[in-house]
């Protein structure tokens, strides 16, 4: 796989295990990434079940909007409606409501993002061919469900959704092998023509991305491939070629992305009892990998993360398909 040019750099902070790498995109410096082997110190709350939140899908929506924390999930049984709940303090949750008239399939999920003063939701349709749909919420009501033009995906995957550079960006996995990543952007003139992210290839099944986030002037896309967790950055010169994160081993579901306290966080699961893993990129430095303690030992999967208030929040599904969350670090 071709990747951005990598040069060795100087060693910097912390204990042993530091390797600084400079990534070049075109003729300009893109960013400096420092791999740090030491784990991050963090304190997380215990796990709490969002009342009535039980899902059969593979993806959870999580976002902060108008001072509230929003969680969205697929219903536990047919016809697989999408529901959401809100919290005004990060601990007490309102009774779930149905998200517009959205109906998905049993293996998909929902993504949330804020754009233009509204909360947007995107999901995969309930029958083949699997179109992508979206709606927006103005704080009072949801707009009419609308199909994203020419956007087709598999039934099992999550969608990426993020606001960047005056547009709402959507990403998804293509319908068939090699399961390339596609993206489109919504502006006041409508959706752009779906375009393939260069040299991208995802696993193409279950909850394995692609996720999107805006960070330090770039749009970041990240997904799971046969090689691990990959990412690509979009800036003035377009997309960089995919590159592996330093924690690219043993992914089961994810990744999810969120910006918190000046850093870009990744969250994913590795299967079994290992819980939700996370790591962050703080402009130039990669943290080590840690696990959210309350998620360990419960067969956690399909994590989603979001910044809210002064904390980072993470939610996941357990073996009973209940939606749990914790705050930290």
N, C-alpha and C positions, 0 to 999 in steps of 0.2 A: 504494500500500500504506500502511495506517495504521501508525504507529509511536509509541513513547512520545514525549511532548512533549520537545523539545530546546531548551535555552537556551544561549547563548554564555557562556563563563566567562573567567577570567583565564588568561594564559599562565604556564607554569611552567618546569620544568627543561629542560636540554639545548640543542642548537643550534636553528637555525631550523626551522619546520615544525610547531610545536606548536599544537594547538587543543584546548582543554578544553571538553567538552560535559557538561551535567548532564541525566541521564535521570530523568523523573518517572514513577512508577507509582501511579495513583490519587492519593491526597492526600499520599503520603509520598515522601521521597527514596529512590530505588532505588540508584543508584550514580553515580559520576563517572568518565567515560571520557576519557582524554587521548590524542589521536592524535599520535604522534611519528614523524616521517618518517625519522629517522636509523636505519640498520640496527643490529641488536644485535651486539655482539662475542661470539664463541663459538668454542670449540675442540672439535671432534668427533674421535672415533677413526676409524680406517679401517673399511671395510665387511667383515663376516665372514658367511659362509654358515652358517646353522644346519644341522648335519649331517642329511642325508636329507630335509630340509624342501623339498618341491616341491609346488606347488599349482596347481589350475586355477580356483580360486574368486576372488571379488572382495574378500573381507574377511579380515583376520587378527585373531586375538584375542591380547591382550597384557596381562598383569597381574602384580602382585607379590602373593604369597600365602605365608604362613608362612615367610618368609625366603628364598623362592626366586622366580625370575623365570619365568613361564609364557608360552609361545608356542603358539598353536593355529592350525591351518590345515586347509583342505579337501584331501583327497587328489587326486592328479593324474589319476586315471582312475576310471571307474565301478567300484563303486557309490558313489563319492564319500563315503567315510567321513571322519570328522574325527579328526585326530591332534594330539598335543601333546607338547612337550618341555619340560624344566625345567633351569634353571641355578642353582647355589647360589652362584655368584660373578660372574655376568654375562659369563663368557667360555667356560667349559666346559659343554657341553650333554649331558644324558642321552639315551639312545636313545629315539626317539619311541615313544609308546604310543597305542593307540586310545582315543578319548574315549567312554566308555560304549558304547552301540550306535548312536550318532548317525549318520544318513545324510542328506545334504543334496543339493542339485542342483548342476550343474556351474558355475553362475554366482554362487552365493551365498557366504556366509562364516560366521564364528563370532565371537561377542563374549564377553568374559570380565569378571567383576566379583566382588569379595568382599562377602559379606553374611552377617551372623550367624555369623561364624567359619568359613564354608564358601566355597569357590570355585564360582561359578555360571557356566555356559555356556549360551548361547542361540543357536539357529540356525534357518534356514528349511527347511521340509520338502522332500522330493524330488519331489513331483508336485502338479499343480494339483487343487484350490485350495491355495495355498501357506500352510499353517498354520505357526505358530511353536512350536518345542519348546525345552525346557530340561532341565538336569540339574544336580545339585550334587555337589561333591567335598569330602569331610571330611578329606582328607589321606591317606586309605587307599584308598577306593573311591568310584565314582560311583553316585549314586542312579538309580533307574529313570527313563528318558526320559519326560517328561510334556508333554502339549500345553497351551499357554496358551489358556484359553477365549476363543473368538470373535475371536482375533487372526489376521487374514489380510493378506497382503502380496503383493508382486510377487516373481518368482523371482530378480531381479537385484540386490537391495539388501542393504545391511548393516543391522544392528540396533544400537540404543543400549542400554547396560546400565550401571547405576550404583546404588550404595547412597546413600540420602538420607533423612534424617529418620525412621529406623527402618523403612524399607521398601526393597525392591529394585525399581527403576524400569526399565521396558522401553519402548523407543520403536521405531516402524517406519513405513514409508511405506504408505499405503493402496493398494488393489488397482488403482485406475483414476484417470484424470484428474479433478480437479486434483492428485492425489497428495498429499493432506493428510497431516500427521504425526499419528500416533495414539500414545497411551501408556497403560500400565496399571502398577499397583504391587502387589507381592506382600508381604503381611504374614502373621502367624500365622493369619489367617482366610481366606487365599487371595488370588486375584488380583481387583483392582478391575475394574469394567466398563470396557472400552476407551473412551477419550475423545479427541476431536479437539483438537489444540493449536490455539487460535484463530488464524484467518487464515493458517495455514501452507500452503505449497505447494512441494513438492520436485520435483526433476527426474524422479524416479520410475524411474530405470534405472541399472544398474551401481553402482559403489561411491561413492555420493554422500550418505551419512549415512542417518538422523540419529544423531549422537553425543550422549552424555550424560556429565555430570560434576557433582560436588558441589563448590561453591566459595564461600567467604565467606558461608555461610548460605543459599545459593540452589542450586537445581538448574538447570544450564545445558543447554539443548538447542541443537544447531547442525547445519545441513544445507545442501546446495547447492540453489539455486533458479535460475530463469532469470535472476535479477538478480545472483547471486553467492553468497557464503557468508553465510547469515543465522543469527541466534541469538535465543533467547528465554529469559527467566529466570522461575523459579517460586519464589514466596515466600509470605508470609502472606496476600497478597491475590490469589493465583492467578498465572496466567501474564501476563507482559507481551506486547504485540503484537510480532511479529517485527521485527527491525531488522538492517540490513546491517552487517557488520564493515567496518573501514576497508581491509581487504585483499581486497575481494571482486571479484577479476578472474581470468579464465582458469583456473577450476578444472576439473580432469579427474577426479580421484578424491579422496575424503575428504569432510568433514574427520574427523580423530580428535582427541579431547580428553584431556588429562591435567593433573593438578595437580603442580607441581614447584617446590620452593624458594619457596613462597608465591605463585606465579603460576599462572595457567591458560594452558596451551599449546594452540594449534591446530596441526595438521599436515595438509598436503594436497599434491597434485601438480597441475601445470599442463600435463602432457603432454609428449611428446617427450623431449629430453635435459635438461630443466631441473631434474630431481631432486625431492626432497622439500622443500617450502617449509614454514617454520614462523614463528610469531609468538606473542607472549604478552600477556596482560592481567595487570598487577601491581596489583591492587586498583583503582587510578585511572588507570593509564597503559598505553596500547597501545605495544608495541615496533614497530620496523620489521620488514619481512619479510626473512628470511635463508633460505639453502638449506643443507641438510646436504651438505658437500662430497663425501663418499663416495657419495652417491646420484646425483650429477650425471653425465650421459653414459651411463646404463645403462637408459634407458626405465623408470624406477622408477614404480610405481603401487601403489594400495591401501595407503597407509601406516597404521601404528598406533603409538601412543606410550604409554609407561608410566614412572612413576617407580620406581626401584629403587636401594636403597642411597643413595649420594650423587650419583647421576647421573640424567639423563633418557635413556631408551632409545627408539630409533625402529627400526622394522622395516618392510620393504617387499618387494614382488615385483619382480624384474627381468624382462627380456624372455624369459628362459628359464624363468620362473615359479618360480625358486628364492627362498627366503626369506632375505633378508640383514638385518643389523642393525648399528647403530652406537650409541655412547654419547657423551653430552656434556650440555649445551654448556659 
